[in-house]
């Protein structure tokens, strides 16, 4: 923690030559994309995309989960998505999963999250079963964590399509959805075209 504190203390000095760039940020934001990724500390979107301040609007959740549209249920994820699309007029949304994801491991083997009830309840929002109804449906998909994580990304994109303001923009061509998978050990990013379920190098 000490290193983080020291960096924060000296940050104004580090950007002293970029005053104009940061002054513009204070005037408002127009990010290129909404980037929905996992909270995992090893996944740093700005590092592998090269994004600068103001380039991406980040939404990070355990397991990059986007719950299906339920307007009667308050949800920070839904509110953030709504703001990005309705207020910031985002043109692209990326859902980015990753290798070695703890949430995906919890979806594959529920016993690994038995002692974490809040996380277990959050995993219900991933869309694989209702509470108390047998094992996660994702369990039968594959024993390969990468395959499960990639299918999970596509499921979350399906959830995004259930949001009416997203559906309307997709129909009119004012919004694009992207499925990405980040490989922690190599830094490689895979993507899946909208007409496929197969991931390949970006």
DAJO-V232693 format. One record per helix or strand of 3 or more residues. SS is the DSSP state (alpha for helix, beta for strand). FROM is the first residue (numbers start at 1). LEN is the number of residues. If there is no record, write none. Layout:
ss = (SS & SS)
from = (FROM & FROM)
len = (LEN & LEN)
This chain:
ss = (alpha & alpha & beta & alpha & beta & alpha & alpha & beta & alpha & alpha & alpha & alpha & alpha & alpha & beta & beta)
from = (2 & 16 & 33 & 45 & 56 & 62 & 76 & 92 & 102 & 110 & 117 & 137 & 145 & 164 & 176 & 189)
len = (13 & 10 & 6 & 5 & 6 & 3 & 12 & 7 & 7 & 4 & 8 & 4 & 17 & 9 & 7 & 4)
